[in-house]
Amino acid sequence: MVNLHLKLFLLCSLLVLASGHSSRNLPVISFDEGYSQLFGDDNLMLLEDGKSVHISLDQRTGSGFVSQDLYLHGFFSASIKLPADYTAGVVVAFYMSNGDIYEKTHDEIDFEFLGNIRGKNWRVQTNVYGNGSTNFGREERYDLWFDPSEDYHHYSILWTENQIIFYVDNVPIREIKKTEAMGRAFPSKPMTLYATIWDGSDWATNGGRYRVSYKYAPYVARFSDFVLHGCSVDPVEQFSKCDNAPKSRSIPTGITQEQRAKMQQFRKKHMQYSYCYDRTRYRAPPSECTIDLNEAKRLQGFDPVTFGGTRRHHSKRHHHNKLTLNRFTAI
């Protein structure tokens, strides 16, 4: 009964959420109200306030947690403080997936935080998969205007029937619109939310050149301010409890003019990679891409080989099943 009342409260509070409002206007839940431990034994530590959790990576294992419900669309957010100092090879992920249900046709929406050597900043990577399209990554990578290991910052995902927006501290950094060109590659099936920390030495830092050094372990990622603000779905019947709610009122949509200006400024200053401009992977931009000539020129100056097409080589996308790696890999 308590869970039912909580879900009704979350759904009703969506009615007062207008486009462009920050996640701070949304109700924050405790860890136990929305999440359960996924793996890692005592590498997951719930703080006394019940609203904050630490997950860590050491030589024995990583750790992670998962939402108790499946969701079909919504707004999902957490405040995260990343490990400091030497973090090469460390991956902290905050993402949605249904790979445990749809093994060959799964959907995914990713925030991946990629650690670095001492003196170099963490990088943030976003990605989207739909209907098992794991051979076609839609990665973008950025640095940030702050050090994410010094304090907590908000990272949010808005997922609707027609768009996906990634936010950092309530600033939209990427918008993906469902288009005919994407076909069935736009995430469309119910997903659960995950948070994990794990060893990505083989690829995360300079293509695997710099690996995790466990003399700096444990690496601790801190999470708080949990927002699970979506339409929960029955995992057996696949029935959404928001089916009868007006879509324009139950889920926030759109980016305000002010937010769009901030997003464009962020991308101009901080985007380091976008699959749409990668000439080593694609002879022509994928059909769903909208090419910004200013973006193309800046990225070409940043990396003339990747974005200028001056040298072509075969590039293989290594897709990592985070759930499998985290659950079964121990070093």
C-alpha positions as CSV (number, residue, x, y, z in Angstrom):
1,M,0.0,0.0,0.0
2,V,2.9,2.4,0.8
3,N,4.4,1.8,-2.6
4,L,1.1,2.4,-4.3
5,H,0.7,5.7,-2.5
6,L,4.2,6.7,-3.4
7,K,3.7,6.0,-7.1
8,L,0.4,7.9,-7.1
9,F,2.2,10.8,-5.4
10,L,4.9,10.8,-8.0
11,L,2.4,10.6,-10.9
12,C,0.3,13.4,-9.5
13,S,3.3,15.7,-9.0
14,L,4.2,15.3,-12.6
15,L,1.1,17.4,-13.4
16,V,2.8,20.5,-12.0
17,L,6.0,20.0,-14.0
18,A,6.3,22.3,-16.9
19,S,8.8,22.1,-19.8
20,G,12.2,23.3,-18.7
21,H,11.8,23.1,-14.9
22,S,14.7,21.7,-13.0
23,S,14.9,18.4,-11.3
24,R,15.0,20.2,-8.0
25,N,11.2,20.8,-8.4
26,L,10.7,17.0,-8.3
27,P,10.3,14.8,-5.2
28,V,13.4,13.0,-4.1
29,I,13.1,9.5,-2.8
30,S,15.1,7.4,-0.4
31,F,17.3,4.6,-1.8
32,D,15.1,1.8,-0.4
33,E,11.9,3.4,-1.9
34,G,13.2,3.0,-5.5
35,Y,16.4,0.9,-5.7
36,S,17.9,-2.4,-4.6
37,Q,21.5,-3.6,-4.6
38,L,22.5,-5.3,-7.9
39,F,25.9,-6.7,-7.0
40,G,29.1,-6.0,-5.0
41,D,28.3,-7.2,-1.5
42,D,29.7,-4.7,1.0
43,N,31.1,-2.5,-1.8
44,L,27.7,-0.8,-1.7
45,M,27.2,1.2,1.4
46,L,23.9,2.9,2.3
47,L,24.4,6.0,4.5
48,E,22.4,6.5,7.6
49,D,20.2,9.2,6.1
50,G,18.8,6.5,3.7
51,K,19.0,8.9,0.8
52,S,22.7,8.5,-0.1
53,V,24.7,5.5,-1.2
54,H,28.3,4.8,-2.0
55,I,29.4,2.2,-4.6
56,S,33.1,1.2,-4.9
57,L,35.5,-0.7,-7.1
58,D,38.4,-2.6,-5.6
59,Q,40.6,-5.4,-6.8
60,R,37.9,-7.9,-5.8
61,T,34.8,-6.5,-7.5
62,G,32.9,-3.5,-8.6
63,S,29.3,-2.7,-7.4
64,G,26.0,-1.3,-8.4
65,F,22.3,-0.9,-7.8
66,V,19.1,-1.2,-9.9
67,S,15.6,0.3,-9.8
68,Q,12.9,-1.9,-8.4
69,D,10.5,-1.0,-11.2
70,L,10.5,-0.9,-15.0
71,Y,9.6,2.4,-16.6
72,L,8.2,3.4,-19.9
73,H,9.3,7.1,-20.3
74,G,9.9,9.6,-17.6
75,F,12.5,11.8,-15.9
76,F,15.3,10.1,-14.0
77,S,18.0,11.9,-12.1
78,A,20.7,11.5,-9.4
79,S,23.4,13.7,-7.8
80,I,26.8,12.0,-8.3
81,K,30.3,12.7,-6.9
82,L,33.0,10.8,-8.8
83,P,36.3,9.3,-7.5
84,A,39.3,11.7,-7.4
85,D,43.0,11.5,-8.2
86,Y,44.2,8.7,-10.6
87,T,41.0,7.1,-12.1
88,A,42.2,5.7,-15.5
89,G,40.2,2.7,-16.6
90,V,37.4,3.3,-14.0
91,V,33.9,3.5,-15.5
92,V,30.9,4.9,-13.5
93,A,27.6,4.3,-15.4
94,F,24.2,5.8,-14.8
95,Y,21.9,4.3,-17.4
96,M,18.7,2.7,-18.4
97,S,18.5,-0.8,-20.0
98,N,16.3,-3.8,-20.6
99,G,19.0,-6.2,-21.6
100,D,18.0,-8.7,-18.9
101,I,14.6,-9.0,-20.5
102,Y,15.3,-8.5,-24.2
103,E,18.7,-10.1,-24.7
104,K,18.9,-9.7,-28.5
105,T,16.7,-6.6,-29.0
106,H,17.5,-4.6,-25.9
107,D,17.3,-0.8,-25.6
108,E,19.7,1.4,-23.6
109,I,20.2,5.1,-22.7
110,D,23.6,5.8,-21.2
111,F,25.6,8.2,-19.1
112,E,29.1,6.8,-18.8
113,F,31.8,8.6,-16.8
114,L,35.3,7.7,-18.0
115,G,38.2,8.1,-15.6
116,N,41.6,9.5,-16.5
117,I,45.2,9.7,-15.4
118,R,46.2,12.2,-12.7
119,G,46.0,15.8,-14.0
120,K,43.4,15.0,-16.7
121,N,39.7,15.5,-16.4
122,W,36.9,12.9,-16.2
123,R,35.0,12.6,-19.5
124,V,31.3,12.1,-19.9
125,Q,30.0,9.9,-22.7
126,T,26.3,9.6,-23.7
127,N,24.9,6.8,-25.9
128,V,21.6,5.4,-27.1
129,Y,20.8,1.9,-28.4
130,G,17.4,0.7,-29.7
131,N,16.1,-2.7,-30.5
132,G,19.5,-4.4,-30.2
133,S,21.4,-2.0,-32.5
134,T,24.6,-2.4,-30.5
135,N,26.8,-2.5,-33.6
136,F,25.9,1.1,-34.3
137,G,26.9,3.2,-31.4
138,R,25.6,6.8,-31.2
139,E,28.3,8.1,-28.8
140,E,29.0,11.6,-27.9
141,R,31.8,12.6,-25.5
142,Y,32.4,15.7,-23.5
143,D,34.5,17.3,-20.8
144,L,32.8,19.4,-18.1
145,W,33.0,23.0,-16.8
146,F,33.7,21.7,-13.3
147,D,35.6,18.9,-11.6
148,P,33.0,16.2,-11.0
149,S,35.1,14.7,-8.2
150,E,35.0,17.8,-6.0
151,D,31.3,17.9,-5.3
152,Y,27.9,16.4,-6.2
153,H,26.3,17.4,-9.5
154,H,23.0,16.5,-11.1
155,Y,22.8,14.1,-14.1
156,S,19.4,13.6,-15.6
157,I,17.7,11.7,-18.4
158,L,14.4,12.7,-19.9
159,W,12.9,10.0,-22.1
160,T,9.6,10.4,-23.9
161,E,8.0,8.7,-26.9
162,N,9.6,11.1,-29.3
163,Q,12.8,12.4,-27.7
164,I,15.7,11.8,-25.2
165,I,17.4,14.7,-23.5
166,F,20.6,14.4,-21.3
167,Y,21.1,17.1,-18.6
168,V,24.0,18.1,-16.5
169,D,23.1,20.4,-13.6
170,N,19.8,21.0,-15.4
171,V,21.6,22.2,-18.5
172,P,20.6,20.1,-21.5
173,I,23.7,18.8,-23.2
174,R,22.2,16.5,-25.9
175,E,18.9,16.1,-27.5
176,I,17.9,13.0,-29.6
177,K,14.7,13.2,-31.5
178,K,12.9,10.1,-32.9
179,T,13.1,10.3,-36.6
180,E,12.0,8.1,-39.5
181,A,15.7,7.7,-40.4
182,M,16.4,6.0,-37.0
183,G,13.7,3.4,-37.7
184,R,13.4,1.0,-34.8
185,A,16.7,2.1,-33.3
186,F,15.0,4.6,-30.9
187,P,14.5,3.1,-27.4
188,S,10.8,2.1,-27.1
189,K,10.5,-0.7,-24.6
190,P,10.3,-0.5,-20.8
191,M,13.6,-0.2,-19.0
192,T,15.1,-0.3,-15.6
193,L,17.6,2.3,-14.2
194,Y,21.1,1.2,-13.2
195,A,24.1,2.7,-11.5
196,T,27.4,0.8,-11.5
197,I,31.2,1.2,-11.1
198,W,33.5,-1.2,-12.8
199,D,36.8,-1.9,-14.5
200,G,36.9,-0.7,-18.1
201,S,40.7,-0.9,-18.5
202,D,40.4,-2.4,-22.0
203,W,38.8,0.6,-23.5
204,A,37.9,3.5,-21.2
205,T,41.1,5.6,-21.1
206,N,42.9,6.2,-24.4
207,G,41.6,3.0,-25.9
208,G,43.0,0.9,-23.1
209,R,46.4,2.5,-22.9
210,Y,46.0,3.4,-19.3
211,R,44.5,0.8,-17.0
212,V,43.0,0.7,-13.5
213,S,45.7,0.9,-10.8
214,Y,44.4,-0.8,-7.7
215,K,47.0,0.8,-5.5
216,Y,44.6,3.8,-5.5
217,A,41.6,1.6,-4.7
218,P,38.9,1.7,-3.4
219,Y,37.4,4.0,-6.0
220,V,34.2,5.3,-4.5
221,A,31.3,6.9,-6.4
222,R,28.7,8.7,-4.3
223,F,25.0,9.0,-5.2
224,S,22.2,11.0,-3.7
225,D,19.0,13.0,-4.6
226,F,17.3,10.1,-6.4
227,V,14.5,11.0,-8.8
228,L,12.5,8.2,-10.4
229,H,9.8,10.1,-12.1
230,G,8.2,7.9,-14.7
231,C,5.5,5.5,-15.7
232,S,6.1,2.2,-13.9
233,V,5.3,-0.9,-15.9
234,D,4.2,-4.3,-14.8
235,P,7.1,-6.6,-15.8
236,V,4.8,-9.5,-16.6
237,E,1.8,-7.8,-18.3
238,Q,3.9,-4.9,-19.7
239,F,1.1,-2.6,-18.7
240,S,1.9,1.0,-18.0
241,K,0.1,2.7,-15.1
242,C,0.4,6.0,-17.1
243,D,-1.3,4.8,-20.2
244,N,-4.4,6.8,-19.5
245,A,-2.6,10.0,-18.3
246,P,-2.4,12.9,-20.8
247,K,1.1,12.7,-22.2
248,S,1.7,16.4,-22.4
249,R,1.0,16.7,-18.6
250,S,2.5,13.4,-17.3
251,I,6.0,13.9,-18.8
252,P,7.9,17.1,-19.3
253,T,8.7,17.8,-23.0
254,G,10.8,20.2,-25.0
255,I,13.7,22.6,-24.3
256,T,13.2,26.3,-23.7
257,Q,14.9,28.9,-25.8
258,E,17.1,29.8,-22.8
259,Q,18.1,26.2,-22.3
260,R,18.8,25.7,-26.0
261,A,21.2,28.6,-26.0
262,K,23.0,27.0,-23.0
263,M,23.1,23.6,-24.7
264,Q,24.6,25.1,-27.9
265,Q,27.2,26.9,-25.8
266,F,28.1,23.7,-23.9
267,R,28.5,21.8,-27.1
268,K,30.6,24.5,-28.6
269,K,33.0,24.5,-25.7
270,H,33.0,20.9,-24.3
271,M,32.0,18.3,-27.0
272,Q,35.1,16.3,-27.9
273,Y,33.5,13.5,-30.0
274,S,30.2,12.9,-31.9
275,Y,29.5,9.8,-34.1
276,C,27.8,12.1,-36.6
277,Y,31.2,13.6,-37.6
278,D,33.4,10.5,-37.4
279,R,34.8,10.0,-40.9
280,T,36.9,7.0,-39.8
281,R,33.7,5.1,-39.1
282,Y,31.3,6.4,-41.7
283,R,32.0,7.6,-45.2
284,A,28.9,9.8,-45.0
285,P,27.1,10.9,-41.8
286,P,24.4,8.5,-40.6
287,S,21.0,9.5,-42.0
288,E,19.5,10.6,-38.7
289,C,22.3,13.2,-38.1
290,T,21.8,16.9,-38.6
291,I,25.1,18.4,-39.5
292,D,26.1,21.7,-37.9
293,L,29.0,23.1,-40.0
294,N,30.4,25.1,-37.0
295,E,30.4,21.9,-35.0
296,A,32.1,20.0,-37.8
297,K,34.8,22.6,-38.2
298,R,35.6,22.7,-34.5
299,L,35.8,18.9,-34.1
300,Q,38.0,18.7,-37.2
301,G,40.4,21.1,-35.6
302,F,40.2,19.1,-32.4
303,D,41.0,15.8,-34.1
304,P,41.7,16.1,-37.9
305,V,42.1,12.3,-38.4
306,T,38.8,11.3,-36.9
307,F,36.7,14.2,-38.1
308,G,38.6,15.2,-41.2
309,G,38.8,11.8,-42.9
310,T,42.5,12.3,-43.6
311,R,43.3,8.7,-42.9
312,R,40.8,5.8,-43.0
313,H,41.1,2.6,-41.0
314,H,38.7,0.0,-39.7
315,S,37.1,0.8,-36.4
316,K,35.4,-1.8,-34.4
317,R,32.9,-0.9,-31.7
318,H,33.3,-3.0,-28.6
319,H,30.0,-3.1,-26.9
320,H,30.2,-3.9,-23.2
321,N,27.3,-5.6,-21.5
322,K,27.6,-3.6,-18.2
323,L,25.2,-5.9,-16.3
324,T,27.2,-9.1,-17.3
325,L,30.6,-7.5,-16.6
326,N,29.6,-6.2,-13.2
327,R,27.8,-9.2,-12.1
328,F,30.3,-11.9,-13.0
329,T,33.7,-10.2,-13.4
330,A,36.0,-10.1,-10.4
331,I,39.6,-9.3,-10.6
